[in-house]
Amino acid sequence: QVQLVESGGGLVQAGGSLRLSCAASGRTFGNYAMGWFRQAPGKEREFVAAISWSGGSTLYADSVKGRFTISRDNAKDTVDLQMNSLKPEDTAVYYCAASTILVGKISDIEYEYDYWGQGTQVTVSS
């Protein structure tokens, strides 16, 4: 089992920044690809960013490319999402996810992640 706990969400004005953090526990965190997804009110959950087990490969949704940065610290069992130049359309609940399925790969496909956190709310005001 892997437990994931997100933190760092909140209310920010458009153009501002937030840093989300996800703390993992339970199994060997360093073996897993990690991802961030988000779900806005009335919409389906969508991919935001992913990072390989080593941190050497990253993947971003087009909507956040150039504004968001995903990183991980395997010594601390954490994965972060630095969000800059935030827009009102970034408002959503953000979820951290871990994949024990993706061996040496990363993915933007939700069902390839088998452990999920409870989510943290990010609200961007205009």
Secondary structure, 3 states (H helix, E strand, C coil): CCEEEEECCEEEECCCCEEEEEEEECCCHHHCEEEEEEECCCCCCEEEEEECCCCCCEEECCCCCCCEEEEEECCCCEEEEEECCCCHHHCEEEEEEEECCCCCCCCCCHHHCCEECCCEEEEEEC
